[in-house]
Amino acid sequence: MSTVSTDSPAKLGTGFEVTGIERVEEHERAHTQLLDTMWLWWSANSVVATVALGSLSFYFGLGFWGTVGVIVVFNVLGTLPVAFLSTLGPKTGLAQMPLSRFAFGLQGAKLPAIFNAIACIGWSAVNAIIGASLLVAWSGGKLPSWVALLILAALTTVVSVFGYFIVHRYERFAWIPMFLLFGYVFYTASPHFNVAIPASVTGMALFSSVMTFGGAIFGFAVGWTSYAADYTRRQPASTPASKVFTYALLGVTVPCIALETLGALLATSLGPKDSLPDAGTLISGNIGAGVVASVVILLLAFSTIANNVPNDYSFALSMQVLGVRIPRWILTLVGAIAYILIAFAIQANFNLNLEGFLLLIAYWLGGYSIISFLEDRFRKGVYPVQDYANAAKLPTGIAAVVSMVVGLAIAALGVNQAATINFEGPLAKMLADADIGFPLAIIVTGILYYVLRKWEMARFGR
């Protein structure tokens, strides 16, 4: 089997991408359609999973307008790191996980790469389950869920194995039919909406609902942080950072806010004694029967492909950062098999598993984001890109690894994962079961990294 070298030059092409985590040299940057940054994220988030996330508001008693407020605020907060790190792709020509070496060091960067590989598999499993639920609903229960999962995984892999340019080409247009379909869902389901539902929680219970639901919203948006530079690294080095930032920000926030609000609206159609069904049942129950409704359900099921394509691609890059010397496209296939197996395992109690998974994403990516931002400030935006694979020139990684590990340990005090892994930290219990893990991770990791990185630079000079 051929190996993947981190030293060989990136090969430019518009078809099958044969490279992996190698830096893309400036003269090889051919991706000049800057709006692709927006369309990529727009398509990746124009999926049923986004609607399913909004429907989780059913559990939190915030009322419709309170829910919308949380959706807007926490989406913007979660997208800021994505937009910022997207600007480093054109600046360095590096994918996101190799970029982590400038804070974590050559070996230390394997820590976020492990987290990211797990997150990629988790995201793909979540999306596959949601898409499969729609296919099952479309078939009237005749199609087994495992068959639906295999169909979606196969179609996703066909796109993702080809790499950077095909991913961008697919995502450039995938959002258009999806927004038309979701528009149809909104129109036909609107008679069932009840925007007058008031908040049913106050005091500490209100705080708990805002932080826990907000954490899930934040986790969904910030989840793209660890992929950010992967999809801008082939843009010219002269690309204005302001444009990359703006396009990435809009690409995530607009569809997330719109479709999570749609999910919240669909949830208002449920009675107080109802339970929250899976996304397929929730949507199909609100748009009724008929040929058109059946076609809409079928096409919405395939929206998950747009979300899983970036997951599969970035999983392969993360595995290469871990030192797995296997071609990217083969690792993409391995990832597909892994997330199918995970999907089978987490289908039961899926809505609670979704909430827990999104909060877990928020914990580690909150810490990763603040480390990346502070490192950029220490470097004043200047990266010696020729040293990205040279351990002797990179930081030791002590500051980043210790800060992240300790930050996550402290964050565990405020974690509420009682429904998924039967764990709740003491701070969460004191605050009416509020999950405050992600702000704790950001604050503690940020303070530690600022102090330890200054010591590290003074001690080792790099």
N, C-alpha and C positions, 0 to 999 in steps of 0.2 A: 504494500500500500504506500502511496506517495506521502511525503511529509509536507508540513507547512512551515516555511521558513519565515522568520520575522525580519530577515535581512533582504530578501529579494524584492525588487521593485514592483509596485502595483501595476497590473496590466489593465489598460483602459479598454473598455468595450461597452457596447450598449446592449449586449445579449447576456450570455451566461458569464457570471462573475467567477473567475478562477482564483481570486485572491481571498485572503482572510483579514487578519488584524494588521497587516503591513500598513505603514504610513503611505498615504497617497501624495506623491511629490507634486509641487506646485504646477509644473508643466503638464501634469496629467489630469488636472481638474477640468472636466468638460461639462459639468452640470451647471448650466447658466440659467435655467428656468427656476428662478428663486421662489415663485409662487408654489412650486412643488412642496416646499416645506410646510406651507399651510394646508395644501390638499392632502398630504400624507396623514397629518394628524386629524384633519377633518374626517377623512374616510375611516381611519382607525377607530374613531370615537362615534361614528354614525352607525351604531350597531345596537342590537337588542340588549346587550349587557349594560349599556348606559341607561336604557329605560328601566331595566331590572333594578339597578342601583337606586334610581329615584323612587321606585315603588317601595323600597325599604322604609321610607318615611312612615309607612303604615304602622310601624312598631313604636314610634317615638312621640306621638301626641303633640307635635309642634303646630298643628293647624296648617292649612295650605300656604298661607302667605309667610308664616314663620319658616316653613320648609323651603320656600323659594329663597328667602333671605340667606339661609344656611348654604343652599346650593350655590348661590352667586359668590358669596364671600370665600368659602373654602375652595371653590374651583379656581378662583384667581390666585389665592395663596399657593395652591398646589401646582399651578402652571408656571409660576415665576421661575422656579429652578429649571424647568424644562426649557423655557425660552432662553434663559441665560446660558445654559450649557450647550444649547444648539449653536450659539455664536462661536463656540470654540472649535467646531468642526472645520469651517473654512479657515480659521486662523492657524490650525495645526495640521490638518489632514489626517487626524487620528480618530478612531472610533472611541466611544465613551469609556469602555473598560481599560483599554491601553492608556487613555488620558489619566485614569486614576493613579497611574504609577507616579505622576508628578507630586502626589500627596502621600500615597501609600507605599511607594517604593516598588521595585520589581517583584519581590515576593509578597509583600503586604497587599498588593493589588488583587491577589487571589481571594482575599476575604470578600470584598464587594462583588467580585466575579462569581463566587459561590452563591451569594445571596441573589444575584441577578439571574443566574441560571435557574435557580429554584423558582424565582418569581416568574420567569418566562414560561416555565412549564405550568405553574399554577394558573397564570392568566389564560393560557391556551386551554387548559382543562375547564376553567370556568366558562369561557366563551363557547367551547364545544358543547357543554351541557345545555346552555341556554339555547343555542342553535338547534340542538337535537330535540329539545322540548317543543320547539316550533314545528319541526318536521313530524314529530309524533302527533301533535295537535292537528296538523294539516291532513295527516292520513287517517284521522279519526281513531287513533290508537292502534291501527293495524301494523304500522311500521315499528319494529322493536327499537328501543333507544340505542342499543349497541350498534345496530346497522346504521342508524342516523349519525352516530358519532364517527363511524368509519368513513361514511360518505363525505362529511365535512372535513375530516382530517386529510383525506386523500386530495380533495380539491385545494385545500390550503397549501399543502406541500408542493403541489404542481407549480404554484406561483413562487413560493419562498425559496426553493432550491436554486432558482436562477440568479438571485442576488439583487444588488443595489438598484440597478437601472430598471429591471422588470418590476421590482417592488414599487418604485416611484411611478412607473407607467400605469400600473394597476390602480394604485391609490389616487392617481390624478383624476380619475373618473368614477371610482367606485361610490363616492359619496352622493353623486347626483341621483341615481335611481333610489338610493336609500332615503334621501330627504323627501322625495316624492311619495314613497311608500309610507313613511312616518306621517307625512301630511295627510294622507288618506286615513291613517289610524286616528289622528287627532280629529279630523272632520266627522268621521262616522261615530266615534266614541264620545264626542263632546256632549250629547244629551245626557250622558251618565255622570258627567263631572259635577262636583260640588265644591266650589272654591270658597264657600262660606263656612266651611268646617273650622271652628275655633281651636285654639290650643287647649289641651286638656291637662297640661302639666304646668306647675309654677315652682318658684323657689329652687331648691337644689335639684329637684327632679327635672326642671327645665334646663338647668346647667348641664346635668347629666345627658339629657337628650341632645342638646346642641353639640356637646363635645364628642359624643359617641357617633351620632349620625354625621357630624362635620368631619370627624376623623376618617370615616369611610369615604366620604366625598373627596377629602384631601388625598387619601390613599390612591383613589382611582386616577386623579389628575397627576399627582407626583409620580405615579407608577411609570410614566414615560421618561423620567429623569435619567435613568440608567441606560437608556437607548439614545438619548438626545443627539449626540454628535455623530452617531452611526449614519444618520441620514442627511447630514450636511457636509461630510468630510470630503466629498468630491466637488464641492462648490469652490470657485476661485478664491484665493487668499485675499483678493481685493474686495470681496463681497462686503457691503456695508453691514456692520453688526446690528445696526438699528433695524434694518429690514428683516434680517434673520430672526431677531428677537420678536418683532411685531408679528410676523407671519406665524411663528411657532405659538405665540400667545393666543392669537385668534384661532389658530387651527385646533387648539385643545378646548379653550373656554367656550366658544360659540356652540359647537355641537353638544358638549357636555351639559351646559346650562339648559339648552333647548330640550334635549332628550331626557335629562333627569327630571326636568319639570313635567314633561309628558308622563313619565313614570309616576310621579307624585299625583298627577291628575287622574291617571288610571286607578291608582290606589284609593282615591276618594269615592270611587264607585262601589267600594266594598262597605258592607255594614259593620257596625261595632262588634258583632258576634261572629263575623266571618274570619277565616284564616287567609293569610296571603298565599295565593297559588303561585306556581311557577310562571315564568314570563310568557310562555306559550299559551297557557290557559288564561292568564290575565288579559292578554291582547285579544285572543280569539273570542273570549267571552264578551268583550266590549264592542267588537266590530260586527258581530253577528255572523250569519251563514251566507251562502251564495257563492257563485263562481268567482266573482271579483275578490271577495274576502278570502277565499281559498287560495287564490293566486298570490295575494298580498302576504299571507302567512308563509307560503312556500318561499317567496323571494326574500322575505325578512330573515328566514332561517339562514340563507346564504350570506347575509350581511356579516356574520361572524368571521368570514374569511378575511375581510379587510382588517380586522383587529388581530387575528392570529398570525398573519403574514409577518408583521414586524417582530412579533414575539419569537417566531421560529428562527428568523434571520439573526436576531441578537443573541439568542441562546447559543448558536454555533460560535459566534465571536467570543462570548464569555468562556466557553469551554476551551477555546484556543488560548485565552489569557491564562487559564489554569494549567496550560502546558500540554493539553491533549493534541498531539501532532497528527491530526486527521483532517482531510479536506473539509471545508465549510459545508459543502452540500451534503456530505455524508452525515455530518453532525446534525444537520437540519432533519434528516430522516430519523435519526436516533431520537431527537427531541419529540418528533411526532408520535413515535411509539410510546415514549414515556408519558406524554400528557394524555393519551388515550387510556392508559392503565390507571392514571390518577383520576381521570374523569369517572371511570367506573366505580372508584372507591368513595368519591365524595358526593354522589348524586343524592343520597339520603340527607334530609334536612338541609337542602341546598341553600335556602335563603340565609340561614344562620351561618353556614359555612362561608358564603359570599361576604357577609359582613365581617366575620373574623379574619378572612384572608386579606381584605382591603385594609383593615387596621394593622395587620402584620406588615404589609407593604409600607404603610405610613411610618411605622416605627423606624425601620432601618434606613429608608430613603430620606427621612427627615435629617438624620445624622449625617448621611452621605452628602446631602445637598449643602449643609452648612460647612462641612469640611472643604468641599469643592469651591465654595464661594470664598472662604477665608484664604485658601491657598492661592486663588487668583489675585486676591488683594495683596498677599505677601509678595507675589511675583510681579505685581503691577501689570498683569496681563501678558507678561513675556514668558514664553515657554521655549527652552532649548530643545526643539523637536528632534534634533539629530541624536539626542541622548535617551530617547524613549525606551530603548531596550538595553541600556547600559547601566547595570546595577551600581557601578562605582560612581556614576554621575548623578544618580537619582537619590532622593531622600532615603533614609534608612527605613522609614515607615513606622517608626516607634510611636510618634505623635498621633498619627492617623489611626493606627490599629488600636492603641490603648484608649484613645478618645472614643472610638466607636464602640468598643467592647464595654467600657465602663458606662458610656452613655446609654447603651441598651440595657445594661444591668440596672441602672437607676430607673430607666423608663419602665422596667418591669414592675416597679412599685405602684405605678399608676395604670397598669394594664387591666382590662376587664375582658377576659376570654372564657368566662365561666360557661357560656353556652357551647363552646367549641372544644376546648381542651381542659375544661374544668379548672381554670386558674383565674384568680382575681387578686391583684396586688392590694396591700393595705391602704394605700392612698385612694385607690378606686373605691374601696368599701367606705372610707370616710366621706367621700364626695358623692354619696347616693348612687354608687355603681357607675360613675362617669369614667369613661376611658380617656385618660389624659396622657397615655404613653407617648404619643407622637410629639406634643409640645415639650415634654420632659426630655425626650431624646434629642431634640433640636437644641434646647437651651444648655443642657449638661455637656453634650458633645461639643458645642460651639465654644463654651468657656474653656473646657479642657484643651481643645485643639489650639486655641489661641495661645495659651500658656505653654503647652508642651512643644508646639512648633517653634516658638521663639527659642526655647532651650535647645531643641534639636539643631536648629540652624547655627546657634552659637557653639554648640559642642562639636558638630561634624562638618560645618561649613557647606552644607548642601540641603 
